[in-house]
Each structure stands twice: as structure tokens, then as C-alpha cells.
């Protein structure tokens, strides 16, 4: 795929991810008895897949840009999968996922939501797909994955050479 099309694909994926996040935020916690139009678990699965697609596209773009002066060398899937570019993009997306998960409403149970015309409070009961413990477990697992990827980046950085000799600050 040409770089121009890859950039457009990256933007479309980013837009789709934003829509999925919004749908999850809006529909994870809903009033009891409300018939949801969305399967939040399916949305979360799709979100995870699209984030990995975005990581792959970003890595391919980065590798293509890095190789731009090398006689038109194409960024192969293998080059991208094993690149530090991919690790860095993956790390960033996982950190973003943790921030997103922390913003998802886990409101569950019965609450006084306001006052009826009579002045008496009325109760609303909420149901959730992902409770606070579920979100916490997902965040913990994501953080463990971040730690593994950060270790891989640190190992790469400790052995990689950068041609910056002669540059002084």
C-alpha cells in the first residue's frame, strides 16, 4: 500500500477507535430495563482489535519513512512486527487504553437521581457490563503488558547505536 493510503487508513482507524470508545463510555452503565442498542463486550473486543490494527499501521508508516532513502525499500510486515517503532506505538496505545478505561462509568446499583414533582426523591437502578473490579483487572493486565513491552524497548535501547557523534550540547 502506498504511504498516502496508509496515512488515510491510520486516520480512519483513529476515528473508528474514537467512536468505539464513546459507545463504550455511553453504554457500559445504563438504567435498568433500558434496552441497549450496543453489546459493550463486543465493542470492547472490536476496540482492542482496531487498536492493534492502528499500531500495525503506525509501525508500517514509521518503518516506511525511516527507509525512504533506501532505494524504495518497502516496509515488510516482518520488519514492522519486530521493530522498536511497533513497540513504542503499542506502548502508547496501551497507556491511552488505561486512561480510557479509567473514564468508563461503572455506576451500578440503585441511586436517588433527583426529585419528582411531588418533591420526593426518585430512585434509578443501573446495570453495567464491566463493573469497577472488571475494569481494575483489565487495567492491571494492561499494565503488566506495558511493563513487558517497556523491558523490550529498554533492551533494544541498551544495544542499539545512534549516529550522533560530534553533536554537543
Secondary structure, 3 states (H helix, E strand, C coil): CCHHHHHHHHHHHHHHHHHHHHHHHHHCEEECCCCCCCCHHHHHHHHHHHHHHHHHHHHHHHHHHHCCCCCCCCCCHHHHHCCHHHHHHHHHHHHHHHHHHHHCCCCCEEEEEEECCCCCEEEEEEEECCCHHHHHHHHHHHHHHHHHHHHHHHHHHHHCCCCCCCCCC
